Amino acid sequence: MTVEATVYTTDGTTTYADLQDARDATGTTWVRASDATADEMAAVASVFDVHSLSVEDVRNGVRPKTEEFDDHVFVLLKTATLRRGETSFEEEIRQRSVGFFVGDDWLVTMSMESVDAVERIWEMVVREEGRILRRGPDFTAYRTIDGIVDAYFDVLDEIEDQIERVEDEVTTSTDIETLETINNVRRELLSFRKLLWPTREATGYLARGDPDQIQEDTEKYYRDVYDHLVQLVDLTETYRDLANGARDIYLNTLSLSTNEVMKKLTVVATIVLPLTFVVGVYGMNFADSPYNMPELGWTYGYPAVMLGMLAVTAILVAYFREEGYV
């Protein structure tokens, strides 16, 4: 559980233990509530007059969005990592919500778990004595949001590697594991697409500079993040097409494999059919009848029939081989 507050002035950064003192201090304030409990989030919300419903949105993990209030703008985004799944799928997209409350001279970040992008920018603020905060809370929020979006590319790179492996397998393998991998990739891309679309909308609201808390000089940075999200959406759609194509190739390969098996079984059945007929005919060896087959009493009848059946088999095998069936 971590709730820390730092205030930037021209003299550098100062850490405050009391949230109200940090709120009242002159300068640019950043309160970081990482891995915070419900009570800690409520305490931060009370000091900065943040609506309780916004805090609930962070805790409940609703879809990414941007909401504008009288004295601040609320941005809810989600981080994404590809981790081993808790279901039957090998891997799945794991998401964590991060809330950004951007005021005129203050920034509050909230998350139920520690977020790498937030921690990295916080360390930079502390180490560089607030040079990021010097440009305003909206710019600090941009740097953190940009880090979250950049991590999306890492997720897509991992999915791309899976697709490449699948494409190498589908033309030669019809194992059920290959189909499971394809379905897992398609599921990951669907989950990722459901994350990217609202994130793009939320960032686009900031890129247009609609909230008063977003400075005109900072809009171009949010537009850059928006462009990255557009690129991510396009890549996701492309990878979905590739995954669907891999599934079609797998099904075609499976169909061809089944056809090969059926073709061989048909050849065997065709060869056995005349032999069954011969055996059936000579099985009707009725006794004491003038209509009995005369060869039943022939000394060489049995070997002659066997040789005849062998000849029929050889002729059929030669024919099917000539036609390319075997």
Residue pairs with C-beta under 8 A, 6 or more apart in sequence:
1 35
1 36
1 37
1 40
2 32
2 33
2 34
2 35
2 36
2 114
3 19
3 31
3 32
3 33
3 36
3 40
3 43
3 44
4 15
4 31
4 32
4 122
5 15
5 16
5 17
5 18
5 19
5 22
5 29
5 30
5 31
5 32
6 13
6 14
6 15
6 16
6 22
6 29
6 30
6 125
6 126
6 130
6 133
7 13
7 14
7 16
7 22
7 25
7 26
7 27
7 28
7 29
7 30
8 27
8 28
8 29
8 30
8 125
8 129
8 130
8 133
8 134
9 26
9 27
9 28
12 129
12 130
13 125
13 126
13 129
13 130
13 133
14 25
14 27
16 22
16 25
19 31
19 43
19 44
19 47
20 47
22 29
22 31
23 29
23 47
23 48
23 106
27 105
28 105
28 106
28 107
28 130
28 133
28 134
28 136
28 137
28 140
29 105
29 106
29 107
29 137
30 106
30 107
30 108
30 109
30 122
30 125
30 133
30 137
30 140
31 44
31 48
31 106
31 107
31 108
31 109
32 109
32 118
32 122
33 40
33 41
33 44
33 108
33 109
33 110
33 111
34 109
34 111
34 113
34 114
34 115
34 118
34 119
35 111
35 112
35 113
35 114
36 44
36 110
36 111
36 112
38 59
41 55
41 58
41 59
41 110
42 52
42 55
44 50
44 108
44 110
45 51
45 52
45 54
45 55
48 72
48 101
48 103
48 106
48 108
49 71
50 72
50 74
50 101
50 108
51 69
51 74
54 67
54 74
54 76
54 99
54 101
55 99
55 110
57 65
57 74
57 76
57 97
57 99
58 76
58 97
58 98
58 99
58 110
58 111
58 112
59 97
59 112
60 97
61 78
61 95
61 96
61 97
62 76
62 97
63 76
63 198
64 76
64 77
64 78
64 195
64 198
64 199
64 201
64 202
65 75
65 76
65 198
65 201
65 202
66 73
66 74
66 75
66 76
66 201
66 202
66 203
66 205
66 206
66 211
67 73
67 74
68 74
68 210
68 211
71 103
71 104
72 101
72 102
72 103
72 104
72 106
72 213
73 101
73 102
73 206
73 211
73 213
73 214
74 99
74 100
74 101
74 102
75 99
75 100
75 102
75 141
75 145
75 202
75 206
76 97
76 98
76 99
76 100
76 202
77 97
77 98
77 100
77 145
77 148
77 199
77 202
78 95
78 96
78 97
78 98
78 148
78 195
78 199
79 95
79 96
79 98
79 115
79 116
79 117
79 148
79 151
80 93
80 94
80 95
80 151
80 152
80 155
80 192
80 195
81 93
81 94
81 151
81 155
82 91
82 92
82 93
82 94
82 155
82 158
82 159
82 188
83 91
83 92
83 94
84 90
84 91
84 92
85 91
85 92
86 92
89 184
89 187
90 180
90 181
90 184
91 184
91 188
92 184
92 187
92 188
92 191
93 155
93 188
93 191
93 192
93 195
95 195
96 111
96 112
96 113
96 115
97 111
97 112
98 109
98 110
98 111
98 115
98 117
98 118
98 144
98 148
99 108
99 109
99 110
99 111
100 107
100 108
100 109
100 141
100 144
100 145
101 107
101 108
101 109
101 110
102 137
102 138
102 141
102 211
102 213
102 214
103 137
103 213
104 137
104 213
105 137
106 137
107 137
107 138
107 140
107 141
109 118
109 141
109 144
111 118
115 148
116 147
116 151
117 144
117 145
117 147
117 148
117 151
118 144
120 147
121 132
121 140
121 143
121 144
121 147
124 132
124 143
125 131
125 132
125 133
125 140
132 139
132 140
132 143
133 140
135 218
136 215
136 218
137 213
138 213
138 214
138 215
138 218
139 215
139 218
139 221
142 218
142 221
142 222
142 225
145 203
145 222
145 225
146 221
146 224
146 225
146 228
149 199
149 203
149 225
149 228
149 229
149 232
150 228
152 192
152 196
152 228
152 229
152 232
153 228
153 232
155 192
156 192
156 232
156 235
156 236
156 239
159 185
159 188
159 189
159 192
159 239
160 239
162 181
162 184
162 185
163 185
163 239
163 242
163 243
163 246
165 181
166 178
166 181
166 182
166 185
166 243
166 246
167 242
167 246
167 249
169 175
169 178
169 181
170 178
170 182
170 246
170 249
170 250
170 253
171 249
171 253
172 253
173 253
174 250
174 253
174 254
174 257
178 250
179 247
179 250
182 243
182 246
182 247
182 250
183 247
185 239
185 243
185 246
186 240
186 243
186 244
186 247
189 236
189 239
189 240
189 243
190 240
192 236
193 233
193 236
193 237
193 240
196 229
196 232
196 233
196 236
197 233
199 229
200 226
200 229
200 230
200 233
203 222
203 225
203 226
203 229
204 226
205 211
206 214
206 219
206 222
207 219
207 222
207 223
207 225
207 226
208 219
209 216
209 219
214 222
263 325
264 325
264 326
266 325
267 320
267 325
267 326
270 316
270 320
271 313
271 316
271 317
274 309
274 312
274 316
275 309
275 312
275 313
278 305
278 308
278 309
278 312
279 309
282 293
282 296
282 305
285 292
285 293
285 296
286 292
295 301
295 304
298 304
317 326
320 326
